[in-house]
Amino acid sequence: MKDDIDELKVLMDFIINYPFLPYTDKNVALCI
C-alpha cells in the first residue's frame, strides 16, 4: 500500500509540474 501511495504522489507531482507534456511522454518519463 505504501508503494502505491508513493507512486501516486510522484505521478501527481509530475502532472502538476509538467501539465503540458503528452500523457504518453509522462508514462515514459516515469518508467525511466
N, C-alpha and C positions, 0 to 999 in steps of 0.2 A: 504493500500500500504506500509506503514511504517513497518508493521509487516512482510510483505513478504521480504522486504529488510533486516530486522534484521535476519530473518531465513536464508536467503541466505548467509549473512556474517558468521553466525555461522557454516553453512554447509561447506562453503569454508575453514574457519579456521580449521575445523575438518579434512577435506580431506588433507589439507596441513600439518597438524601436525601428522596425522595418516594414511599415504598413504598405509601402509602395512596391514591394517585391511580389512577383507572381507566387501563387501558392506552391507550385512545383519547386521553385527555387528555394523556398523556405524548407521544404522537406529535404532537399539535397544538402542544404547548409546544416540542418540539424543532424543529418546522418554522418557528417564528417567528424 
